[in-house]
Amino acid sequence: MNRVISNKARAATFAASLIALASATAAAKNWGEWSTPMSVENLPGSSSLVNSPAVDGCASHSADGLTLVFNSNRAGNQDLYIATRASTTEGFGTPVLLPAPINGPSNDACPTFGPGNRLYFNSDREDPAYDMYVSKRGPNGWSQPENLGPNINTTGALDESAAFYEDEDGNSVMLFSSRANGGAGDGNIYQSVNGGPKSLVAGGANSSASDNRPSVTRDGLTIYFDSNRTGTLGNSDIYYATRSSTSEPFGPAIHLTELSSSVFDARASISKDGSFITFSSQRPGGESPAPDMYISMRDKMTGNPND
């Protein structure tokens, strides 16, 4: 009897994997191929100061794709900068240091624009391992950053890289990564629903290796992340996984070899319209051995523009 049940369970798991792979294939057909990655500052009209010989990376972008927000230690500390552009066919202008109270004597990194004019980022201002904070932009500037608290942060763990979507029941879901005790491998990807306690994201986004820095499509059906799992080209590489519903686990991880390299590639951030992706990389051709920011584009072929 137990053998019959075990066989049925294996069959169900195999069927679920086939469904997930079919969903990923269908989603991929909506888009053309990713373009060859290039430095963000190689976009037409871009400032030559977007990347620097220092560490530049862990970037994300505004919903309209016109503002790039990232961390850089070009001035000493790891601080947060923004660079803007007039349209998505143009390059980004000269980066501007975000003002206090966002930046200060602490190190601040991995920023994300969130719902309601909010900026999420991590900082060592209280925990040397970095906690996550949020600040809201109002008529008088940015509010004092608030620690997201124990539902998100773990003392002594690196918590970083928020990403947001609304699930099919209207709940606000935040994804992020944490190198926290109790997880598999060195890093894991977590979710928090409506600010509640974090839980591991189910499915292919997590493995026995280190999985970090998620990004998610507007509909919550495709997750991008970096991982050093078996099969990489040499260091952390870029992966994605899909699902057919936000109530389902993500399917098997798919290696984005066309964006990855033999060196460090991390924090792949997908644009809200799905047409471009930015990420950090130490690949040859950068301004120094430190990571630079890269971008790849693709054309919409069929289907929903948000797929």
C-alpha positions as a Markdown table, in Angstrom:
| # | Residue | x | y | z |
|---|---|---|---|---|
| 1 | Met | 0.0 | 0.0 | 0.0 |
| 2 | Asn | 2.8 | 2.4 | 0.9 |
| 3 | Arg | 4.5 | 1.7 | -2.3 |
| 4 | Val | 1.4 | 2.5 | -4.3 |
| 5 | Ile | 1.0 | 5.8 | -2.4 |
| 6 | Ser | 4.7 | 6.6 | -3.0 |
| 7 | Asn | 4.3 | 5.9 | -6.7 |
| 8 | Lys | 1.3 | 8.1 | -6.9 |
| 9 | Ala | 3.1 | 10.9 | -5.1 |
| 10 | Arg | 6.1 | 10.7 | -7.5 |
| 11 | Ala | 3.7 | 10.7 | -10.5 |
| 12 | Ala | 2.0 | 13.8 | -9.1 |
| 13 | Thr | 5.3 | 15.6 | -8.6 |
| 14 | Phe | 6.5 | 14.6 | -12.1 |
| 15 | Ala | 3.2 | 15.9 | -13.6 |
| 16 | Ala | 3.5 | 19.2 | -11.7 |
| 17 | Ser | 7.1 | 19.6 | -13.1 |
| 18 | Leu | 5.8 | 19.0 | -16.6 |
| 19 | Ile | 3.1 | 21.6 | -16.2 |
| 20 | Ala | 5.6 | 24.1 | -14.8 |
| 21 | Leu | 8.0 | 23.5 | -17.7 |
| 22 | Ala | 5.1 | 23.9 | -20.2 |
| 23 | Ser | 4.1 | 27.2 | -18.5 |
| 24 | Ala | 7.7 | 28.5 | -18.8 |
| 25 | Thr | 7.9 | 27.5 | -22.5 |
| 26 | Ala | 4.6 | 29.3 | -23.2 |
| 27 | Ala | 5.8 | 32.4 | -21.4 |
| 28 | Ala | 9.1 | 32.4 | -23.2 |
| 29 | Lys | 7.3 | 32.3 | -26.6 |
| 30 | Asn | 5.7 | 35.7 | -25.7 |
| 31 | Trp | 9.1 | 37.3 | -25.9 |
| 32 | Gly | 12.1 | 37.4 | -28.3 |
| 33 | Glu | 15.6 | 36.4 | -27.2 |
| 34 | Trp | 17.5 | 38.5 | -24.6 |
| 35 | Ser | 20.0 | 40.8 | -26.3 |
| 36 | Thr | 23.7 | 40.5 | -25.5 |
| 37 | Pro | 24.2 | 42.2 | -22.1 |
| 38 | Met | 26.0 | 45.5 | -22.2 |
| 39 | Ser | 27.1 | 48.0 | -19.6 |
| 40 | Val | 24.2 | 50.3 | -18.6 |
| 41 | Glu | 26.3 | 53.3 | -19.5 |
| 42 | Asn | 26.6 | 52.0 | -23.1 |
| 43 | Leu | 22.9 | 52.9 | -23.7 |
| 44 | Pro | 22.5 | 55.7 | -26.2 |
| 45 | Gly | 23.2 | 59.1 | -24.5 |
| 46 | Ser | 24.1 | 57.5 | -21.2 |
| 47 | Ser | 26.4 | 59.3 | -18.7 |
| 48 | Ser | 29.9 | 57.8 | -18.5 |
| 49 | Leu | 29.5 | 58.1 | -14.7 |
| 50 | Val | 26.8 | 55.5 | -14.3 |
| 51 | Asn | 29.4 | 52.8 | -13.6 |
| 52 | Ser | 32.7 | 53.6 | -11.9 |
| 53 | Pro | 35.9 | 51.7 | -10.9 |
| 54 | Ala | 34.2 | 51.1 | -7.5 |
| 55 | Val | 31.4 | 48.6 | -6.7 |
| 56 | Asp | 28.2 | 49.6 | -8.6 |
| 57 | Gly | 25.2 | 47.3 | -8.5 |
| 58 | Cys | 22.3 | 45.7 | -6.8 |
| 59 | Ala | 20.2 | 48.0 | -8.9 |
| 60 | Ser | 16.4 | 48.1 | -9.5 |
| 61 | His | 14.2 | 50.5 | -11.3 |
| 62 | Ser | 11.0 | 52.5 | -11.0 |
| 63 | Ala | 7.8 | 51.1 | -12.5 |
| 64 | Asp | 8.0 | 53.3 | -15.6 |
| 65 | Gly | 11.6 | 52.2 | -16.2 |
| 66 | Leu | 12.9 | 55.8 | -16.1 |
| 67 | Thr | 14.8 | 55.8 | -12.8 |
| 68 | Leu | 17.6 | 53.5 | -11.8 |
| 69 | Val | 18.4 | 53.1 | -8.1 |
| 70 | Phe | 21.6 | 51.3 | -7.0 |
| 71 | Asn | 24.4 | 51.2 | -4.5 |
| 72 | Ser | 27.9 | 52.3 | -5.0 |
| 73 | Asn | 31.0 | 52.8 | -2.8 |
| 74 | Arg | 32.5 | 55.3 | -5.2 |
| 75 | Ala | 32.6 | 58.0 | -2.4 |
| 76 | Gly | 33.8 | 55.6 | 0.3 |
| 77 | Asn | 30.7 | 54.3 | 2.0 |
| 78 | Gln | 28.3 | 52.0 | 0.3 |
| 79 | Asp | 25.6 | 54.6 | -0.6 |
| 80 | Leu | 22.4 | 54.8 | -2.6 |
| 81 | Tyr | 22.3 | 56.7 | -5.9 |
| 82 | Ile | 19.6 | 57.3 | -8.6 |
| 83 | Ala | 20.0 | 58.0 | -12.3 |
| 84 | Thr | 17.1 | 59.1 | -14.5 |
| 85 | Arg | 16.2 | 59.2 | -18.2 |
| 86 | Ala | 13.5 | 60.7 | -20.3 |
| 87 | Ser | 12.4 | 57.5 | -22.1 |
| 88 | Thr | 13.2 | 53.8 | -22.1 |
| 89 | Thr | 15.0 | 54.2 | -25.5 |
| 90 | Glu | 17.6 | 56.5 | -23.9 |
| 91 | Gly | 20.5 | 56.1 | -21.5 |
| 92 | Phe | 20.6 | 57.2 | -17.9 |
| 93 | Gly | 22.0 | 60.6 | -16.8 |
| 94 | Thr | 24.6 | 61.3 | -14.2 |
| 95 | Pro | 23.9 | 59.5 | -10.9 |
| 96 | Val | 22.8 | 61.6 | -7.9 |
| 97 | Leu | 23.4 | 60.7 | -4.3 |
| 98 | Leu | 20.2 | 60.2 | -2.4 |
| 99 | Pro | 20.0 | 62.7 | 0.5 |
| 100 | Ala | 19.8 | 62.2 | 4.2 |
| 101 | Pro | 18.1 | 60.5 | 6.0 |
| 102 | Ile | 18.4 | 57.7 | 3.3 |
| 103 | Asn | 22.2 | 58.0 | 3.2 |
| 104 | Gly | 24.4 | 58.8 | 6.1 |
| 105 | Pro | 27.4 | 57.4 | 8.0 |
| 106 | Ser | 26.1 | 53.8 | 7.6 |
| 107 | Asn | 26.5 | 51.5 | 4.6 |
| 108 | Asp | 23.3 | 51.2 | 2.6 |
| 109 | Ala | 22.6 | 48.8 | -0.3 |
| 110 | Cys | 20.3 | 46.9 | -2.6 |
| 111 | Pro | 17.4 | 49.5 | -3.0 |
| 112 | Thr | 14.0 | 48.8 | -4.4 |
| 113 | Phe | 11.1 | 51.2 | -5.2 |
| 114 | Gly | 8.0 | 49.8 | -3.5 |
| 115 | Pro | 4.3 | 50.6 | -3.5 |
| 116 | Gly | 3.2 | 54.0 | -2.1 |
| 117 | Asn | 6.3 | 56.1 | -2.9 |
| 118 | Arg | 8.4 | 53.9 | -0.7 |
| 119 | Leu | 12.1 | 52.9 | -0.9 |
| 120 | Tyr | 13.3 | 49.6 | 0.6 |
| 121 | Phe | 16.9 | 49.0 | 1.2 |
| 122 | Asn | 19.3 | 47.3 | 3.6 |
| 123 | Ser | 21.7 | 48.9 | 6.0 |
| 124 | Asp | 24.2 | 48.2 | 8.7 |
| 125 | Arg | 23.1 | 51.1 | 10.8 |
| 126 | Glu | 21.8 | 48.8 | 13.5 |
| 127 | Asp | 23.0 | 45.3 | 12.6 |
| 128 | Pro | 26.5 | 44.9 | 11.1 |
| 129 | Ala | 25.0 | 42.0 | 9.0 |
| 130 | Tyr | 22.5 | 44.4 | 7.4 |
| 131 | Asp | 18.7 | 44.7 | 8.2 |
| 132 | Met | 16.1 | 45.9 | 5.7 |
| 133 | Tyr | 14.5 | 49.4 | 6.1 |
| 134 | Val | 11.8 | 51.4 | 4.4 |
| 135 | Ser | 11.4 | 55.2 | 3.8 |
| 136 | Lys | 8.5 | 57.0 | 2.3 |
| 137 | Arg | 8.8 | 60.0 | 0.0 |
| 138 | Gly | 6.5 | 62.9 | 0.8 |
| 139 | Pro | 6.2 | 66.6 | 0.0 |
| 140 | Asn | 9.1 | 67.3 | 2.4 |
| 141 | Gly | 11.4 | 64.6 | 1.2 |
| 142 | Trp | 12.2 | 61.1 | 2.5 |
| 143 | Ser | 11.0 | 60.0 | 5.9 |
| 144 | Gln | 13.3 | 58.6 | 8.5 |
| 145 | Pro | 14.0 | 55.0 | 7.5 |
| 146 | Glu | 12.2 | 52.4 | 9.6 |
| 147 | Asn | 13.5 | 48.9 | 10.4 |
| 148 | Leu | 11.2 | 46.3 | 9.0 |
| 149 | Gly | 11.4 | 44.3 | 12.3 |
| 150 | Pro | 11.6 | 40.7 | 13.2 |
| 151 | Asn | 9.0 | 39.4 | 10.7 |
| 152 | Ile | 11.6 | 40.3 | 8.0 |
| 153 | Asn | 15.0 | 40.8 | 9.6 |
| 154 | Thr | 17.1 | 38.2 | 11.5 |
| 155 | Thr | 19.8 | 39.5 | 13.8 |
| 156 | Gly | 23.2 | 38.5 | 12.4 |
| 157 | Ala | 21.8 | 37.6 | 9.0 |
| 158 | Leu | 22.0 | 39.5 | 5.7 |
| 159 | Asp | 18.5 | 40.5 | 4.7 |
| 160 | Glu | 18.2 | 42.2 | 1.3 |
| 161 | Ser | 16.6 | 42.9 | -2.1 |
| 162 | Ala | 12.9 | 43.4 | -1.7 |
| 163 | Ala | 10.5 | 42.7 | -4.6 |
| 164 | Phe | 6.8 | 43.1 | -4.7 |
| 165 | Tyr | 3.6 | 41.8 | -6.4 |
| 166 | Glu | -0.1 | 41.5 | -5.6 |
| 167 | Asp | -1.4 | 37.9 | -5.5 |
| 168 | Glu | -4.7 | 36.7 | -6.9 |
| 169 | Asp | -6.4 | 37.4 | -3.6 |
| 170 | Gly | -5.3 | 41.0 | -3.4 |
| 171 | Asn | -2.6 | 40.4 | -0.8 |
| 172 | Ser | 0.7 | 42.4 | -1.0 |
| 173 | Val | 3.6 | 40.0 | -1.2 |
| 174 | Met | 7.2 | 41.0 | -0.6 |
| 175 | Leu | 10.0 | 38.7 | -1.7 |
| 176 | Phe | 13.5 | 39.0 | -0.4 |
| 177 | Ser | 16.6 | 37.0 | 0.4 |
| 178 | Ser | 18.2 | 36.2 | 3.7 |
| 179 | Arg | 21.4 | 34.4 | 4.7 |
| 180 | Ala | 19.6 | 33.3 | 7.9 |
| 181 | Asn | 20.0 | 30.4 | 10.3 |
| 182 | Gly | 17.8 | 27.5 | 9.6 |
| 183 | Gly | 17.6 | 27.7 | 5.9 |
| 184 | Ala | 19.1 | 25.4 | 3.3 |
| 185 | Gly | 22.5 | 26.5 | 1.9 |
| 186 | Asp | 24.0 | 29.9 | 2.5 |
| 187 | Gly | 21.1 | 32.0 | 1.2 |
| 188 | Asn | 17.4 | 31.5 | 0.7 |
| 189 | Ile | 14.5 | 33.4 | -0.8 |
| 190 | Tyr | 11.6 | 34.3 | 1.5 |
| 191 | Gln | 8.2 | 35.9 | 1.2 |
| 192 | Ser | 6.1 | 38.0 | 3.6 |
| 193 | Val | 2.4 | 38.4 | 3.0 |
| 194 | Asn | 0.9 | 41.7 | 4.1 |
| 195 | Gly | 3.9 | 42.3 | 6.3 |
| 196 | Gly | 3.5 | 39.0 | 8.2 |
| 197 | Pro | 6.2 | 36.5 | 9.2 |
| 198 | Lys | 8.5 | 35.4 | 6.5 |
| 199 | Ser | 8.4 | 31.9 | 5.1 |
| 200 | Leu | 10.5 | 30.1 | 2.5 |
| 201 | Val | 9.3 | 30.6 | -1.1 |
| 202 | Ala | 8.1 | 27.2 | -2.3 |
| 203 | Gly | 9.5 | 25.5 | -5.5 |
| 204 | Gly | 12.5 | 25.8 | -7.7 |
| 205 | Ala | 13.7 | 29.2 | -6.5 |
| 206 | Asn | 15.3 | 27.6 | -3.5 |
| 207 | Ser | 17.8 | 24.8 | -3.4 |
| 208 | Ser | 20.5 | 23.3 | -1.2 |
| 209 | Ala | 22.9 | 26.0 | -2.6 |
| 210 | Ser | 22.8 | 29.7 | -2.1 |
| 211 | Asp | 19.8 | 31.5 | -3.7 |
| 212 | Asn | 19.6 | 35.2 | -3.4 |
| 213 | Arg | 18.3 | 38.6 | -4.5 |
| 214 | Pro | 14.9 | 37.9 | -6.1 |
| 215 | Ser | 13.0 | 40.0 | -8.6 |
| 216 | Val | 9.4 | 39.3 | -9.8 |
| 217 | Thr | 7.1 | 40.1 | -12.7 |
| 218 | Arg | 4.1 | 42.3 | -12.1 |
| 219 | Asp | 1.8 | 39.3 | -12.0 |
| 220 | Gly | 3.9 | 37.3 | -9.6 |
| 221 | Leu | 4.2 | 34.4 | -12.0 |
| 222 | Thr | 8.0 | 34.6 | -12.8 |
| 223 | Ile | 10.8 | 35.0 | -10.4 |
| 224 | Tyr | 14.4 | 36.0 | -11.3 |
| 225 | Phe | 17.2 | 35.4 | -8.9 |
| 226 | Asp | 20.9 | 34.5 | -8.7 |
| 227 | Ser | 22.3 | 31.2 | -7.4 |
| 228 | Asn | 25.5 | 29.3 | -7.2 |
| 229 | Arg | 23.7 | 25.9 | -7.5 |
| 230 | Thr | 25.3 | 23.1 | -9.5 |
| 231 | Gly | 25.5 | 23.9 | -13.2 |
| 232 | Thr | 26.6 | 27.5 | -13.0 |
| 233 | Leu | 29.2 | 28.8 | -15.4 |
| 234 | Gly | 31.7 | 29.4 | -12.6 |
| 235 | Asn | 30.2 | 31.6 | -9.9 |
| 236 | Ser | 26.7 | 32.9 | -9.0 |
| 237 | Asp | 24.6 | 32.9 | -12.2 |
| 238 | Ile | 21.1 | 34.2 | -13.1 |
| 239 | Tyr | 18.1 | 31.9 | -13.1 |
| 240 | Tyr | 14.3 | 32.2 | -13.3 |
| 241 | Ala | 11.3 | 30.0 | -12.5 |
| 242 | Thr | 7.6 | 30.3 | -13.4 |
| 243 | Arg | 4.2 | 29.2 | -12.2 |
| 244 | Ser | 0.7 | 29.3 | -13.5 |
| 245 | Ser | -0.9 | 30.8 | -10.4 |
| 246 | Thr | 0.4 | 32.8 | -7.3 |
| 247 | Ser | -1.2 | 30.1 | -5.2 |
| 248 | Glu | 1.2 | 27.5 | -6.7 |
| 249 | Pro | 4.9 | 26.8 | -6.0 |
| 250 | Phe | 7.4 | 27.9 | -8.6 |
| 251 | Gly | 8.4 | 25.3 | -11.1 |
| 252 | Pro | 12.0 | 24.1 | -11.8 |
| 253 | Ala | 14.7 | 26.8 | -12.0 |
| 254 | Ile | 15.9 | 27.6 | -15.5 |
| 255 | His | 19.4 | 28.7 | -16.1 |
| 256 | Leu | 19.7 | 32.0 | -18.0 |
| 257 | Thr | 23.0 | 31.2 | -19.6 |
| 258 | Glu | 22.6 | 34.0 | -22.1 |
| 259 | Leu | 22.9 | 36.5 | -19.3 |
| 260 | Ser | 25.3 | 34.7 | -17.1 |
| 261 | Ser | 29.1 | 34.5 | -17.2 |
| 262 | Ser | 32.0 | 32.6 | -15.6 |
| 263 | Val | 32.2 | 35.3 | -12.9 |
| 264 | Phe | 29.9 | 36.9 | -10.4 |
| 265 | Asp | 26.4 | 37.8 | -11.8 |
| 266 | Ala | 23.7 | 38.8 | -9.4 |
| 267 | Arg | 20.5 | 40.7 | -8.6 |
| 268 | Ala | 18.7 | 40.4 | -11.9 |
| 269 | Ser | 15.9 | 43.0 | -11.8 |
| 270 | Ile | 13.2 | 42.6 | -14.4 |
| 271 | Ser | 11.4 | 45.7 | -15.5 |
| 272 | Lys | 7.6 | 46.0 | -14.8 |
| 273 | Asp | 6.8 | 45.7 | -18.5 |
| 274 | Gly | 9.2 | 42.8 | -18.9 |
| 275 | Ser | 11.1 | 44.4 | -21.7 |
| 276 | Phe | 14.5 | 44.8 | -20.0 |
| 277 | Ile | 16.5 | 43.4 | -17.1 |
| 278 | Thr | 19.5 | 44.8 | -15.2 |
| 279 | Phe | 22.0 | 42.9 | -13.2 |
| 280 | Ser | 25.4 | 43.2 | -11.6 |
| 281 | Ser | 28.4 | 41.5 | -13.1 |
| 282 | Gln | 32.2 | 41.2 | -12.8 |
| 283 | Arg | 32.6 | 40.1 | -16.4 |
| 284 | Pro | 35.5 | 41.3 | -18.5 |
| 285 | Gly | 35.1 | 44.7 | -20.1 |
| 286 | Gly | 34.0 | 46.5 | -16.9 |
| 287 | Glu | 35.7 | 49.6 | -15.5 |
| 288 | Ser | 37.5 | 47.5 | -12.9 |
| 289 | Pro | 37.4 | 44.0 | -11.3 |
| 290 | Ala | 34.6 | 45.4 | -9.1 |
| 291 | Pro | 31.0 | 44.7 | -10.3 |
| 292 | Asp | 29.3 | 47.0 | -12.8 |
| 293 | Met | 25.7 | 47.3 | -13.9 |
| 294 | Tyr | 24.6 | 45.6 | -17.1 |
| 295 | Ile | 21.4 | 45.6 | -19.1 |
| 296 | Ser | 19.7 | 43.3 | -21.6 |
| 297 | Met | 16.6 | 43.9 | -23.7 |
| 298 | Arg | 14.0 | 41.8 | -25.4 |
| 299 | Asp | 11.0 | 42.4 | -27.8 |
| 300 | Lys | 7.4 | 41.5 | -27.1 |
| 301 | Met | 6.1 | 38.9 | -29.6 |
| 302 | Thr | 2.6 | 37.8 | -28.5 |
| 303 | Gly | 0.3 | 37.8 | -25.5 |
| 304 | Asn | -0.2 | 40.0 | -22.5 |
| 305 | Pro | 2.5 | 42.8 | -22.3 |
| 306 | Asn | 2.9 | 42.0 | -18.6 |
| 307 | Asp | 3.7 | 38.3 | -19.0 |
